[in-house]
Amino acid sequence: MKILKKLLGKLIRILYRFVYRFIPCQEKTILFISFHGRGYSDNPMAIHQYLSKHSQYADYRCIYAIKNHKQKKLKIENARIIEYFSIAYFFYLARSKYWIANCKLPKYVLKKDSQVYLQTWHGTPLKKLAHDIEVPEGTTFYRSEMSVEEMRSTYDNDVSKYNYMISPSAFTTEVFQSAFAIERERLIETGYPRNDILSNYNSDDIKKIKDKLNLPEGKKIILYAPTWRDNSYNLKGYTFKLEVDFKKWQKILGTDYIVIFKPHYLIVNDFDLEAVKEFVYYIDPKEDIS
């Protein structure tokens, strides 16, 4: 079955490569992609919600590409959901005037000159990315075991298609220019759209979130959200070695604090938190961090 799916995917990509130029763009159609189709989240979600709330964008058609959306029974107001990596997905890659994505798109994605690609990214680059990564010779990346040169070329291919890239800060702007070899003129230093909501929360909203996550009242909260490591993986996916000592944290911080532990969504290994279960609260990596 896996071999059949792989062959079908290859055939669809070949067909897409031949026909995409002949599919005219619709001026007011927008394709949204969050984390390679893993859900409705992050900066693309925030931009879609903003457009939905403002009448001047009422005649825009929003398309959201999400994996297994029928099984998840997802519904998004003012958007059509299509299956990620389906025929409809490739059709709307060619049909949409605008792409809004928060992740590096694969090399098979082809962009016409008339299309506009807004790359929102999804985090603060505290770890080194792409051209800034310094590793010993022979180090491989990703589960495909790419060389350093091959890894960097995947970024170069995607960056060459960006019309604009969002930056949340002056620090990030500087890092992006170095890591992605992108010109300053294409960077928009506006802050991340997903963070706009943080200035609008009230006490009732905070209580609802704590209730949803089963967090205790009256505690100060520390968020620990480590990112993934490009060169740490096994047969199942990317792995992460917990470098912090939560027991020591608990001893030092006492009973006034709790920790929200939210690993990166690409990390597949489990974590044994039983010894600190009243102190560390594990949050599903797919939950929106804002």
N, C-alpha and C positions, 0 to 999 in steps of 0.2 A: 504493500500500500504506500509506504514512504517513497519507494522508487518511482511509482506511478505519479505521485504528487510532484516529485522533483522534476520528472519529465514534462508534466503538464505545465509546471511553472516556467520551465525553459522555453517551451513552445509559445506560451503567452508573451514572454519577454521578446522573443524573436519577432512575433507578429506585431507587437507594440513598436519595435524599432523601425519596422517598415511603414507603418500606417500613421504614426503620431503626427507627422507633419501635415497630413491631409485632413486632420480633424480640426476644424476652426475653433478658436477660443471664444468662449462666451464672456463678454466684457464684465458682467456682474456675477460671476461664479467664483467661489472661493473654496479651495480644498484645504482642510485642516488635518494635520498629522501630529499626534502626541506620542513620543517614545515608540516609534515604529509600530503604531497601531495598538498599543497596549491599553488604551482607554481614553476617556474624556477628562483631560487634566492639564495642569500647568499653564504656561503662557498662551498656547493656542486656545485653550478653553476660556481663559480670561478675555482674550480678544473677541472670541465668538459671543460671549455673554454681553460684552460692551456693545457690539454691533446690534444684538437683539433688543437692547434696551433703548436704542435711539432710532427714531422714525425715519431719519434721512437714509438709513441703510435697509429699509423695509423691503425694497425691491431686489436686494442682493440674495443670491442663492448660495446657501452654505452647505457644504458636503463634508462629512467627518468620516475618515477611514479608521475602522476599529476591528481588531481581530475578534472572532467568535461573538459578535455583538448579539446574534439571535439567541445563543445559549445564555448569554448574560442578561438577556431581556432588557437591553438598554433602550432608553428613549431620551432624545435630546430635543428640547423645544426649539423651533425655528431652524432645524437642520435635518438633512437627510443623512442617515447612517448607511455606509456601504462597507462591505467586507474588505479588510486590508489584504492586498495581494490577490484580489479577484479581478475578473475581466472589467468590472465596473471601476475598480481602482485605477487600472491602467488607462481606461477611457477618460476618467476625470483628471488624470495627470496631464493628458493632452488637451482636454476640453476647458479646464479652469484657467481663467486669466491670472488668478492669484494663488500661490501656494503659501501657507503659513505652517511652519514646522519648527519643532524645538529640538531636533536631533539631526545628525548627519544622515542624509539620504543615500541609498545605495548607488553604485556606479551606473546601474542599468537605467536610472531615472534620467530622461532626456528633456531638456528645456528649450522651448522656442524663444527667439528674440522678443517676441511680443508678450511673453509671460513675465510675471513679476514674482520673485521668490523672496519672501521675508523669513529669515532665519532668526528665531527668538532665543535660541539656546535655552538652558534650563538650570544653570547653577553658577556659582562664583568659582573661578578657576584657581583654587588654592593649590591643587596639584598641577603638575606640568602636563601640558597637552601637546599632541602633534609635533610640530617642529621644535618645541622646547624640551622634549623628553630626552634626557641623557641616560643612556643605558650601556652596559658592556656589549662588546661586539658579539653577535650571535643570538642576542635576546629576541624572542618571538612575541608577537602580540595577538590577542584575540584567540578564539578557539581554532581558527583556521591556521594559526601559527605563522602569521605574516612576519616578514622581516621588517626592520625599522623603516626602510625605504618604501616598502609596499604599504605599510600602515600610513605613512605620511602622504602617500599618493592618493589614498582614499579621501583624506581631508582636502587636499588640493583640488581634486575633482569636484567635490561638493561646493567648496568656497568659490570656485570659478563661476558657479551659477547664481550666487547670491546677488540680488540687487541691493538688499539692505540686511544688516545684522544688528539686532538690539543688544545694547550693553547696559547693565544696571549701575555702573559706576565708572569713575575715572580710572581706578585701579584695573577694572576688567577691560576697559578700552585699551589700555596699554598692553595688557597680557594678550588679548585677542589679536592685536596687530602683530605681535611676535609669534604666537603659537600657530595662528592660521594664515600668516603672511597675507593679511588683508589690509587694504588701504584705509586710512582714517576716514576718507570721504564716504565709504559705504557703511560705516558704523554710526548707529543712532543711539546716543547716550541719554536714554529716557527713563531708565529704571525698568524693572521687569513688570509687565502688566499684571502678573499673578499677585504681586505685592500691593497693588492699589487697595485691595480689600482690607488690608491690615490696619489702615487708618480709619476704617469705617466700623470696626467692631465695637459693640457695647457690652456691658456686663451680662445681659441676657444671652447674647450670642456666645460668649465665652463659656457660660454655664451649659448651654446646649452641647457644645463641643466636648466639654469634660464629661458630660453624661454619656454621650455617644461612645467615647473612648474608655469609659469606666475609670476615670481618674478621680482620686480623692480631692475633696475641697480643702482649702486652707493650706495648700502646699506650694512652695516655690518650685518652678519646673525648669529643668535643664534639658535641652534638646541635643541628643547625640545622633547625628545623621552622617555617618562616614560614606564616602564614595567608593566606587569599585576600583580595582587595580587591573590595568590592561593586561599585565603579564602574570596574573594569578588565576589559574583556571584548572578544571579537571574535565572528565568526560561529560559531566552533566551541565557544566556552565562555569561561571565565574565564582571564585571563592574569596573569603575575607577572614583573616585571622584577627580575632579581637585583641587589640593591643592594650586596652584599658583594664584596670582592676576595679570592677564595680563594688566589690566588697570593701576595698580601701576607700573608695568614694563614700560609701554609706557610713563607714566608721568616722570619717572626717566631717562629713556634712550633717550627720545626725538625722533627726526625724523631721526637720523643717523642709527637706527637699525630696523630690522624686525625679527620676530620669525617664524621658521618652527616648527609646532606642528605635530608630527607623533606618535600617540599612538600605543601600541602593537597590533598586528593583532588579538589577542584573545578578545580584548575589544569590546563589542557590543553596549554600550550606546552612544548616541549622545552628542555633545557639542555645546552650544550656543555661537558662537564667533562673532555675528553680531556687537556688540559694539566695537570690536577691529579688524574689518575686513581689515583695511588698515595696521595693525601692525602684526597680527597673520595669517599665511598661513597654512591651514590644508592640510596635505599630506596623501594620501591613505595609510593605514597601510601595504598594500600588496606591495607597492613600495620598491625596493631594497634600503637600506639605504646608500650604498656606492656610 
